[in-house]
Amino acid sequence: MNIFADFNARIIKTVEALDLKDKEGGAPDLSRIAVEPPRDASHGDLATNAAMVLAKPTGQNPRALAERIAEALHSDKDVANAEVAGPGFVNLRLTDSFWQAHLATILDAGSQYGRSAIGQGAKVNVEYVSANPTGPMHVGHCRGAVVGDALANLMAFAGYGVTKEYVINDAGVQIDVLGRSVLLRYREALGDDIGEIPAGLYPGDYLVPVGQALAKEFGRSLLQMPEGETLAIVKDRTIDAMMAIIKDDLALLNVHHDVFFSERTLHADNAKAIRSAINDLTLKGHIYKGTLPPPKGEKPDDWEDREQTLFRSTEVGDDIDRPLVKSDGSFTYFAADVAYMKDKIDRGFVDLIYVLGADHGGYVKRLEALARALAGGEVKLTVVLCQLVKLFRDGEPVRMSKRSGDFVTLREAVEEVGRDPIRFMMLYRKSDAPLDFDFAKVTEQSKDNPVFYVQYASARCHSVFRQASEQFPQEKFDREALVEALPSLTDEGEIALIRKLAEYPRLIEQAALALEPHRLAFYMFDLASTFHAHWNRGTENPDLRFVKVNDRQSTYARLGLVQAVSDVLTSGLTLIGADAPKEMR
């Protein structure tokens, strides 16, 4: 249950009972009323802006109106106190019995606590990673992979029908370069002296096994075939080999896609899909023949001072019109993007999310314009940009270069520090903010390492139950029995923990709506901090410990609280893609 939504409804009902009128004598707009946690917890449990947003439309003094609202809310059995603060905010403090009842709700929901239906099953496509299949995943791919995967998990938990998608960029010049690079490794496997890898080709040793596999399968027969036929076979085998590596690498990071879409399918059958997409835009009046002025600064390789087929994207929000078909009849890269987006729309997705690197910032407007042109406002498109990750080891920069073959692979990173530190820390900054990742610091066992601190809280929860089982060996500690004991929870630290747990459903909804999975990592750290703080109080004061040998009632109640903390930690870490350990080793 989202208590903020619940009290928002209660306050709206309270305001309606005041029979306020706007300046035209009608009922005022109540949609701007909000209920949220106060910035300072000492001010109460909830705060509402109801008087602030209604004062002007109804011609009332905001503080006087807040006094009326606060007075009316005192009749709510769950409100212990309602006070006016500042120019007209109303702060609410809720009763202990309300928090105890809410904790019972959390225990009853278990792993489903926080799950929302706000998505209403809307079909969402989240495309992320989509690295060129030219080699193993490197650490630079981690952030987009984690952000996209956690965002998809989060939206599914919030009630959206989510498809996780990876587009395989298996068409274009880079695939030709890849094929020629593997041809050299194939000849090398046959015993030929290939010398140094020429500049412009991929030199990485990861291509050696691909060449060896080709030599084993074909012997020297590929060298007797026409070059085009040979290159086609090599490219097919290489793409399959690279995608197998990429999928294995992603699995190490606990990233699994539902759909792997091949760009080559758009070019199949004489580029039928691309032609169909351009025809669709033509029928909608978005295509014309013309020329474009040269771009400011350096001219791109594909710029032409000739008549081309252009997408009139400036009429739907772009900066410049975009070429789709060159003067020689060949398609631009963007033409394939058009066909791919149309394919997604044809599959029934109403929300398209692209998780891209910050270097793709220039694509945002053209993609948004394309969605407007293809779907006429019926499909929402959002681009989530991920800034670069700077790698360090003990404070020293780690450099990598994919083309030179000198780079840190994703596999190496996972093997060095583990999956969970990577998943958590890639979310411990907003995606559009730069992130420093230090291989040494993310494995420290201290409060300064957020992922350790959160997982340690999970382990501590389980240790409490092990201790309780030792002290009460005949007890089962089932949830129903824990719930029955909850009325004895009245300590301020216990109520603070319940209050923090109560924020989880709201956090899920807000993070999903804002497409900001980093909020989940921040919340997990805050919850862990609140739990550890209460644990430390028990260290100083034995009466506050979770397990009290001579007080079965208090022990059961506090175990109920610990179980709820464990449930939410497990839920949040699962959405992040990390484990909630039962013990730390």
C-alpha positions as CSV (number, residue, x, y, z in Angstrom):
1,M,0.0,0.0,0.0
2,N,1.3,3.4,-0.9
3,I,0.5,5.4,2.2
4,F,1.2,8.7,0.4
5,A,-1.5,8.0,-2.2
6,D,-3.8,6.8,0.6
7,F,-3.4,10.0,2.6
8,N,-3.6,12.1,-0.6
9,A,-7.1,10.6,-1.1
10,R,-8.0,11.3,2.5
11,I,-6.9,14.9,2.3
12,I,-8.8,15.5,-0.9
13,K,-11.9,14.1,0.8
14,T,-11.3,16.4,3.7
15,V,-10.9,19.4,1.4
16,E,-14.1,18.5,-0.4
17,A,-16.0,18.5,2.9
18,L,-14.9,22.1,3.4
19,D,-17.0,23.0,0.3
20,L,-14.5,25.5,-1.1
21,K,-15.3,27.5,-4.2
22,D,-13.1,29.0,-6.8
23,K,-13.6,32.6,-8.1
24,E,-16.2,31.4,-10.6
25,G,-18.2,29.6,-7.9
26,G,-17.2,26.1,-9.0
27,A,-15.2,23.4,-7.3
28,P,-11.5,24.1,-7.2
29,D,-9.0,21.9,-9.0
30,L,-7.6,19.4,-6.5
31,S,-5.2,17.6,-8.8
32,R,-2.1,19.6,-7.6
33,I,-2.5,18.5,-4.0
34,A,0.5,16.4,-3.0
35,V,1.5,14.3,0.0
36,E,5.1,13.5,0.6
37,P,7.7,13.0,3.3
38,P,8.7,16.2,5.1
39,R,12.3,17.3,4.4
40,D,13.0,17.1,8.1
41,A,11.7,13.9,9.8
42,S,11.3,15.8,13.1
43,H,8.5,17.8,11.5
44,G,6.3,14.7,11.2
45,D,5.6,11.7,9.1
46,L,3.8,13.3,6.1
47,A,3.4,16.8,4.7
48,T,0.8,18.2,2.3
49,N,0.7,21.4,0.2
50,A,-3.1,21.4,0.0
51,A,-3.6,24.9,1.5
52,M,-0.7,26.3,-0.6
53,V,-2.2,25.2,-3.9
54,L,-5.8,26.0,-3.1
55,A,-5.4,29.4,-1.3
56,K,-5.1,31.6,-4.5
57,P,-7.9,29.9,-6.6
58,T,-10.3,30.1,-3.7
59,G,-9.2,33.6,-2.5
60,Q,-8.2,32.4,0.9
61,N,-5.2,33.1,3.2
62,P,-3.0,30.0,2.9
63,R,-2.2,29.7,6.5
64,A,-5.8,30.2,7.6
65,L,-6.9,27.6,5.1
66,A,-4.1,25.2,6.4
67,E,-5.5,25.7,9.9
68,R,-9.0,24.6,8.7
69,I,-7.5,21.6,7.0
70,A,-5.4,20.6,10.0
71,E,-8.4,20.9,12.3
72,A,-10.5,18.6,10.0
73,L,-7.7,16.0,9.8
74,H,-7.6,15.6,13.6
75,S,-10.8,13.6,13.2
76,D,-8.9,10.9,11.2
77,K,-8.2,8.0,13.6
78,D,-4.7,7.5,12.1
79,V,-3.6,11.1,12.6
80,A,-2.0,11.7,16.0
81,N,-1.3,15.4,15.3
82,A,-1.7,17.9,12.4
83,E,0.3,21.1,12.5
84,V,0.6,24.1,10.2
85,A,4.2,25.0,9.2
86,G,5.6,27.9,7.3
87,P,3.4,29.8,5.0
88,G,0.7,27.0,4.9
89,F,2.1,23.5,4.8
90,V,0.3,20.9,7.0
91,N,2.5,18.3,8.7
92,L,1.0,15.1,9.9
93,R,2.2,12.8,12.6
94,L,0.6,9.4,12.5
95,T,-0.3,7.1,15.4
96,D,1.8,4.1,16.4
97,S,-1.2,1.9,15.8
98,F,-1.2,3.0,12.1
99,W,2.5,2.1,11.7
100,Q,2.0,-1.2,13.4
101,A,-0.9,-2.0,11.1
102,H,1.2,-0.9,8.1
103,L,4.0,-3.2,9.1
104,A,1.4,-6.0,9.2
105,T,0.5,-5.1,5.6
106,I,4.2,-5.3,4.6
107,L,4.6,-8.7,6.2
108,D,1.4,-10.0,4.6
109,A,2.6,-8.8,1.1
110,G,6.1,-10.2,1.5
111,S,8.1,-10.1,-1.7
112,Q,5.2,-8.4,-3.4
113,Y,5.3,-5.3,-1.2
114,G,5.9,-2.3,-3.3
115,R,4.5,-3.8,-6.5
116,S,2.4,-1.3,-8.3
117,A,-0.2,-1.3,-11.1
118,I,0.4,2.2,-12.3
119,G,1.8,0.8,-15.6
120,Q,-1.6,-0.7,-16.3
121,G,0.1,-3.3,-18.5
122,A,1.2,-0.8,-21.1
123,K,3.7,-2.4,-23.6
124,V,7.1,-0.9,-23.1
125,N,10.2,-1.7,-25.1
126,V,13.5,-1.0,-23.3
127,E,16.5,-1.2,-25.7
128,Y,19.9,-1.2,-24.1
129,V,23.5,-2.3,-24.6
130,S,23.2,-3.0,-28.3
131,A,27.0,-3.0,-28.6
132,N,28.5,-3.7,-32.1
133,P,29.2,-7.4,-32.3
134,T,32.9,-6.8,-33.0
135,G,34.3,-8.1,-29.8
136,P,33.8,-9.0,-26.1
137,M,31.9,-6.6,-23.9
138,H,34.2,-4.1,-22.1
139,V,33.6,-2.2,-18.9
140,G,32.5,0.9,-20.9
141,H,29.3,-1.1,-21.7
142,C,28.5,-1.8,-18.1
143,R,26.7,1.3,-17.2
144,G,24.2,1.2,-20.0
145,A,23.7,-2.5,-19.5
146,V,22.9,-2.1,-15.8
147,V,20.8,1.1,-16.1
148,G,18.7,-0.5,-18.9
149,D,18.3,-3.8,-17.1
150,A,17.4,-2.3,-13.7
151,L,15.0,0.2,-15.4
152,A,13.2,-2.6,-17.2
153,N,13.0,-4.6,-13.9
154,L,11.7,-1.5,-12.1
155,M,9.0,-0.8,-14.7
156,A,7.8,-4.4,-14.8
157,F,7.5,-4.3,-10.9
158,A,5.4,-1.1,-11.4
159,G,3.0,-2.8,-13.7
160,Y,4.3,-2.2,-17.2
161,G,4.5,-5.0,-19.8
162,V,8.2,-4.7,-20.5
163,T,10.3,-6.2,-23.3
164,K,14.1,-6.1,-22.9
165,E,15.7,-5.7,-26.3
166,Y,19.1,-5.7,-27.9
167,V,19.6,-4.7,-31.5
168,I,22.5,-6.5,-33.2
169,N,24.3,-4.0,-35.4
170,D,25.3,-6.7,-37.9
171,A,25.1,-4.6,-41.0
172,G,27.4,-1.8,-42.3
173,V,31.1,-1.0,-42.7
174,Q,32.2,-2.2,-39.2
175,I,31.0,-5.7,-40.0
176,D,33.0,-5.8,-43.2
177,V,36.1,-4.7,-41.2
178,L,35.4,-7.4,-38.7
179,G,35.1,-10.0,-41.4
180,R,38.4,-9.0,-43.0
181,S,40.0,-9.0,-39.6
182,V,38.9,-12.6,-39.0
183,L,40.0,-13.6,-42.5
184,L,43.6,-12.8,-41.4
185,R,43.2,-14.9,-38.2
186,Y,41.8,-17.7,-40.4
187,R,44.9,-17.6,-42.6
188,E,47.0,-17.4,-39.5
189,A,45.3,-20.6,-38.2
190,L,46.2,-22.3,-41.5
191,G,49.9,-21.5,-40.9
192,D,50.2,-18.5,-43.1
193,D,52.5,-15.6,-42.0
194,I,50.1,-12.6,-41.7
195,G,52.6,-10.2,-40.2
196,E,51.3,-7.3,-38.2
197,I,47.5,-6.6,-38.3
198,P,47.1,-3.7,-40.7
199,A,45.8,-0.4,-39.3
200,G,42.0,-0.1,-39.4
201,L,41.4,-3.8,-38.7
202,Y,40.5,-5.3,-35.3
203,P,43.8,-6.6,-33.7
204,G,42.3,-8.3,-30.6
205,D,43.4,-11.8,-29.7
206,Y,39.7,-12.6,-29.1
207,L,39.4,-13.2,-32.9
208,V,42.0,-15.9,-32.9
209,P,39.6,-18.7,-31.8
210,V,37.2,-17.6,-34.5
211,G,39.9,-18.0,-37.2
212,Q,40.8,-21.4,-35.7
213,A,37.2,-22.6,-35.8
214,L,37.0,-21.5,-39.5
215,A,40.2,-23.3,-40.3
216,K,38.9,-26.5,-38.6
217,E,35.5,-26.3,-40.5
218,F,36.6,-25.2,-44.0
219,G,40.3,-26.1,-44.2
220,R,41.8,-23.9,-47.0
221,S,38.6,-24.0,-49.1
222,L,37.6,-20.5,-48.2
223,L,40.6,-19.2,-50.0
224,Q,39.5,-20.8,-53.3
225,M,36.0,-19.1,-53.2
226,P,35.2,-15.7,-54.7
227,E,36.0,-13.0,-52.2
228,G,32.4,-11.9,-51.7
229,E,31.2,-15.5,-50.9
230,T,34.1,-16.0,-48.6
231,L,33.5,-12.8,-46.7
232,A,29.8,-13.6,-46.3
233,I,30.5,-16.9,-44.7
234,V,33.2,-15.4,-42.5
235,K,30.9,-12.6,-41.3
236,D,28.1,-15.0,-40.5
237,R,30.3,-17.2,-38.4
238,T,32.0,-14.3,-36.7
239,I,28.8,-12.5,-35.8
240,D,27.4,-15.8,-34.3
241,A,30.7,-16.2,-32.3
242,M,30.8,-12.6,-31.1
243,M,27.1,-12.7,-30.0
244,A,27.7,-15.9,-28.1
245,I,30.6,-14.1,-26.3
246,I,28.5,-11.0,-25.7
247,K,25.5,-13.0,-24.3
248,D,27.8,-14.9,-22.0
249,D,29.4,-11.7,-20.8
250,L,26.0,-10.1,-20.1
251,A,24.9,-13.2,-18.2
252,L,27.9,-12.8,-15.9
253,L,26.4,-9.3,-15.1
254,N,22.9,-10.9,-14.7
255,V,21.7,-9.1,-17.8
256,H,19.3,-11.1,-20.0
257,H,17.4,-9.8,-22.9
258,D,14.0,-11.0,-24.2
259,V,14.7,-10.1,-27.9
260,F,17.8,-9.9,-30.0
261,F,16.9,-8.0,-33.1
262,S,19.1,-8.3,-36.2
263,E,19.7,-5.2,-38.2
264,R,20.4,-7.3,-41.2
265,T,16.7,-8.4,-41.3
266,L,15.9,-4.8,-42.2
267,H,18.2,-5.0,-45.3
268,A,16.9,-8.5,-46.3
269,D,14.7,-9.0,-49.4
270,N,16.0,-5.9,-51.2
271,A,15.6,-3.8,-48.0
272,K,11.9,-4.4,-47.9
273,A,11.4,-3.2,-44.3
274,I,13.4,0.0,-45.0
275,R,11.4,0.8,-48.2
276,S,8.1,0.1,-46.4
277,A,9.0,2.5,-43.5
278,I,10.0,5.2,-46.0
279,N,6.8,4.7,-47.9
280,D,4.9,5.0,-44.6
281,L,6.5,8.4,-43.9
282,T,5.9,9.4,-47.6
283,L,2.1,8.7,-47.2
284,K,2.1,10.9,-44.1
285,G,3.7,13.8,-45.9
286,H,7.1,13.6,-44.2
287,I,9.3,12.8,-47.2
288,Y,10.6,15.1,-50.0
289,K,13.4,15.3,-52.6
290,G,16.0,18.0,-51.9
291,T,19.4,19.1,-50.9
292,L,20.8,20.0,-47.5
293,P,23.3,22.8,-46.6
294,P,26.7,21.5,-45.3
295,P,26.7,21.1,-41.6
296,K,28.6,23.6,-39.5
297,G,32.2,22.5,-38.7
298,E,33.6,19.3,-40.1
299,K,31.6,17.7,-42.9
300,P,30.5,14.0,-42.2
301,D,31.7,11.4,-44.7
302,D,28.1,10.7,-45.9
303,W,27.3,14.4,-46.7
304,E,26.3,15.1,-50.3
305,D,25.7,18.3,-52.2
306,R,23.2,16.5,-54.4
307,E,19.4,15.9,-54.4
308,Q,18.5,13.1,-51.9
309,T,15.4,11.6,-50.3
310,L,14.9,13.6,-47.1
311,F,12.9,13.2,-44.0
312,R,11.2,16.5,-43.1
313,S,12.1,16.1,-39.5
314,T,12.3,19.8,-38.7
315,E,8.5,19.8,-38.8
316,V,8.3,17.3,-36.0
317,G,10.9,18.8,-33.6
318,D,14.3,18.1,-35.1
319,D,17.1,20.6,-35.8
320,I,17.6,19.7,-39.4
321,D,16.0,17.5,-42.0
322,R,17.6,14.0,-42.3
323,P,18.7,12.2,-45.4
324,L,17.3,8.7,-45.9
325,V,18.3,7.8,-49.5
326,K,21.5,9.1,-51.0
327,S,21.7,10.3,-54.6
328,D,23.1,6.9,-55.7
329,G,20.1,5.1,-54.3
330,S,21.8,3.6,-51.2
331,F,20.3,4.0,-47.8
332,T,21.8,6.1,-45.0
333,Y,22.3,4.7,-41.5
334,F,19.3,6.6,-40.3
335,A,17.0,4.8,-42.8
336,A,17.6,1.6,-40.9
337,D,16.7,3.4,-37.7
338,V,13.4,4.5,-39.3
339,A,12.6,0.9,-40.2
340,Y,13.6,-0.4,-36.8
341,M,11.4,2.1,-35.0
342,K,8.5,1.3,-37.3
343,D,9.0,-2.4,-36.5
344,K,8.7,-1.7,-32.8
345,I,5.6,0.4,-33.2
346,D,4.1,-2.4,-35.4
347,R,4.7,-4.8,-32.6
348,G,2.4,-2.8,-30.4
349,F,4.7,-0.9,-28.1
350,V,3.3,2.4,-26.8
351,D,6.4,3.4,-24.9
352,L,9.9,3.2,-26.5
353,I,12.9,3.7,-24.3
354,Y,16.5,3.9,-25.7
355,V,19.3,3.6,-23.2
356,L,22.3,5.2,-25.0
357,G,25.8,6.4,-24.2
358,A,26.3,10.2,-23.8
359,D,28.1,10.2,-27.1
360,H,24.8,9.6,-28.8
361,G,23.2,12.8,-27.4
362,G,22.9,14.1,-31.0
363,Y,20.5,11.3,-31.7
364,V,17.8,12.4,-29.2
365,K,16.0,15.0,-31.3
366,R,16.0,12.9,-34.4
367,L,14.6,9.9,-32.7
368,E,11.9,11.9,-30.9
369,A,11.0,13.5,-34.2
370,L,10.8,10.2,-35.9
371,A,8.5,8.8,-33.2
372,R,6.1,11.8,-33.7
373,A,6.2,11.3,-37.5
374,L,5.6,7.5,-37.4
375,A,3.0,7.3,-34.6
376,G,1.5,10.8,-34.5
377,G,1.8,11.2,-30.8
378,E,0.3,7.8,-29.9
379,V,3.8,6.4,-28.9
380,K,6.0,7.9,-26.3
381,L,9.8,7.8,-26.9
382,T,12.4,8.6,-24.3
383,V,16.2,8.5,-24.6
384,V,18.1,7.8,-21.4
385,L,21.7,8.9,-21.7
386,C,24.5,7.4,-19.7
387,Q,27.6,9.4,-19.1
388,L,31.0,7.8,-19.3
389,V,32.5,5.7,-16.5
390,K,36.0,6.6,-15.5
391,L,37.9,3.5,-14.3
392,F,40.5,3.5,-11.5
393,R,42.4,0.9,-9.6
394,D,43.7,2.2,-6.2
395,G,43.2,5.7,-7.5
396,E,45.2,5.2,-10.7
397,P,43.3,5.5,-14.0
398,V,42.7,2.4,-16.1
399,R,42.9,3.0,-19.8
400,M,41.3,1.0,-22.5
401,S,41.1,1.0,-26.3
402,K,38.9,-1.5,-28.1
403,R,40.6,-1.2,-31.5
404,S,44.1,-1.7,-30.1
405,G,43.0,-4.8,-28.2
406,D,44.1,-3.2,-24.9
407,F,40.9,-2.9,-22.9
408,V,39.3,-4.2,-19.7
409,T,36.7,-6.7,-20.5
410,L,33.4,-7.0,-18.7
411,R,34.3,-10.5,-17.8
412,E,37.6,-9.4,-16.2
413,A,35.8,-6.8,-14.2
414,V,33.2,-9.2,-12.9
415,E,35.9,-11.8,-12.0
416,E,37.9,-9.2,-10.1
417,V,35.2,-7.5,-8.0
418,G,32.0,-9.5,-8.5
419,R,28.7,-8.9,-10.2
420,D,26.9,-7.2,-7.3
421,P,29.4,-4.3,-6.8
422,I,29.3,-3.5,-10.5
423,R,25.5,-3.6,-10.7
424,F,25.0,-1.5,-7.5
425,M,27.7,1.1,-8.2
426,M,26.6,1.7,-11.8
427,L,23.3,2.8,-10.3
428,Y,24.8,4.9,-7.5
429,R,24.8,8.0,-9.6
430,K,22.2,9.5,-11.8
431,S,22.8,8.1,-15.3
432,D,23.5,11.5,-16.9
433,A,26.2,12.3,-14.3
434,P,29.8,11.1,-14.7
435,L,30.8,8.1,-12.6
436,D,34.1,7.1,-11.1
437,F,34.5,3.3,-10.6
438,D,37.5,2.2,-8.5
439,F,38.1,-1.6,-8.5
440,A,39.6,-1.5,-5.1
441,K,37.1,0.7,-3.3
442,V,34.0,-1.3,-4.4
443,T,35.3,-4.3,-2.5
444,E,36.0,-2.5,0.7
445,Q,34.0,-3.9,3.7
446,S,33.0,-0.5,5.2
447,K,30.2,2.0,5.4
448,D,32.0,4.0,2.6
449,N,31.2,1.1,0.2
450,P,27.4,1.4,-0.4
451,V,26.9,-2.1,-1.9
452,F,28.7,-3.7,1.1
453,Y,26.7,-1.6,3.5
454,V,23.4,-2.6,2.0
455,Q,24.2,-6.3,1.7
456,Y,25.5,-6.3,5.2
457,A,22.1,-5.1,6.4
458,S,20.6,-8.1,4.6
459,A,23.0,-10.5,6.2
460,R,22.4,-8.9,9.6
461,C,18.6,-9.5,9.2
462,H,19.3,-13.2,8.7
463,S,21.7,-13.3,11.6
464,V,19.0,-12.0,13.9
465,F,16.8,-14.9,13.0
466,R,19.6,-17.4,13.6
467,Q,20.2,-15.8,17.0
468,A,16.5,-16.0,17.8
469,S,16.4,-19.7,16.8
470,E,19.3,-20.4,19.2
471,Q,17.5,-18.6,22.0
472,F,14.0,-20.0,21.2
473,P,14.7,-23.4,19.6
474,Q,11.1,-24.5,19.7
475,E,9.7,-21.5,18.0
476,K,8.9,-21.3,14.2
477,F,8.6,-17.5,13.9
478,D,5.9,-17.7,11.2
479,R,4.6,-14.5,9.8
480,E,1.2,-14.8,11.3
481,A,2.7,-15.1,14.8
482,L,5.0,-12.2,14.1
483,V,2.1,-10.0,13.1
484,E,0.1,-10.7,16.3
485,A,3.0,-9.3,18.4
486,L,3.4,-6.0,16.4
487,P,1.4,-3.8,18.8
488,S,4.4,-3.8,21.2
489,L,6.5,-1.8,18.7
490,T,6.5,1.8,20.0
491,D,10.2,2.8,20.2
492,E,11.1,5.8,18.1
493,G,13.8,3.8,16.3
494,E,11.3,1.0,15.5
495,I,8.7,3.5,14.1
496,A,11.5,5.2,12.1
497,L,12.3,1.9,10.4
498,I,8.6,1.3,9.6
499,R,8.3,4.8,8.2
500,K,11.3,4.2,6.0
501,L,9.8,0.9,4.8
502,A,6.6,2.7,4.0
503,E,8.4,4.9,1.5
504,Y,9.2,1.9,-0.8
505,P,5.9,1.7,-2.8
506,R,6.1,5.5,-3.5
507,L,9.8,5.1,-4.5
508,I,9.0,2.4,-6.9
509,E,6.3,4.4,-8.7
510,Q,8.2,7.6,-8.8
511,A,11.4,6.0,-10.0
512,A,9.5,4.1,-12.7
513,L,7.6,7.2,-13.9
514,A,10.8,9.3,-14.0
515,L,12.9,6.4,-15.6
516,E,15.5,6.8,-12.8
517,P,16.6,3.5,-11.4
518,H,19.3,5.2,-9.4
519,R,16.6,6.3,-6.9
520,L,16.3,2.6,-6.0
521,A,20.0,2.3,-5.1
522,F,19.8,5.5,-3.0
523,Y,16.8,4.2,-1.1
524,M,18.4,0.9,-0.4
525,F,21.4,2.7,1.2
526,D,19.0,4.9,3.2
527,L,17.1,1.9,4.4
528,A,20.3,0.1,5.3
529,S,21.6,3.1,7.2
530,T,18.3,3.4,9.2
531,F,18.5,-0.3,10.1
532,H,22.2,-0.2,11.1
533,A,21.5,2.9,13.2
534,H,18.8,1.1,15.1
535,W,21.0,-2.0,15.5
536,N,23.7,0.2,17.0
537,R,21.2,1.6,19.5
538,G,20.6,-2.0,20.6
539,T,24.4,-2.4,21.1
540,E,24.4,0.5,23.5
541,N,21.0,-0.4,25.2
542,P,20.2,-4.1,25.6
543,D,16.5,-3.3,26.0
544,L,16.4,-2.3,22.4
545,R,17.9,-5.5,21.0
546,F,15.9,-7.5,18.5
547,V,16.2,-10.7,20.5
548,K,15.3,-10.5,24.2
549,V,15.7,-13.8,25.9
550,N,13.2,-13.1,28.7
551,D,10.6,-11.3,26.5
552,R,9.0,-13.5,23.9
553,Q,6.4,-10.8,22.9
554,S,9.0,-8.1,22.2
555,T,11.2,-10.6,20.4
556,Y,8.4,-11.6,18.1
557,A,7.4,-8.0,17.3
558,R,11.0,-7.0,16.6
559,L,11.5,-10.1,14.4
560,G,8.4,-9.0,12.5
561,L,10.2,-5.6,11.9
562,V,13.4,-7.4,10.9
563,Q,11.6,-9.7,8.5
564,A,10.0,-6.7,6.8
565,V,13.4,-5.0,6.4
566,S,14.7,-8.2,4.9
567,D,11.8,-8.4,2.5
568,V,12.3,-4.9,1.2
569,L,16.1,-5.2,1.0
570,T,15.7,-8.5,-1.0
571,S,13.1,-6.9,-3.3
572,G,15.1,-3.8,-4.0
573,L,18.4,-5.7,-4.5
574,T,16.6,-8.1,-6.8
575,L,15.4,-5.2,-9.0
576,I,18.9,-3.8,-9.0
577,G,20.1,-7.2,-10.1
578,A,22.2,-8.1,-7.1
579,D,21.9,-10.7,-4.4
580,A,20.5,-10.2,-0.8
581,P,23.0,-12.4,1.1
582,K,22.1,-14.3,4.2
583,E,25.6,-14.0,5.5
584,M,28.8,-12.1,4.5
585,R,32.0,-14.0,3.9
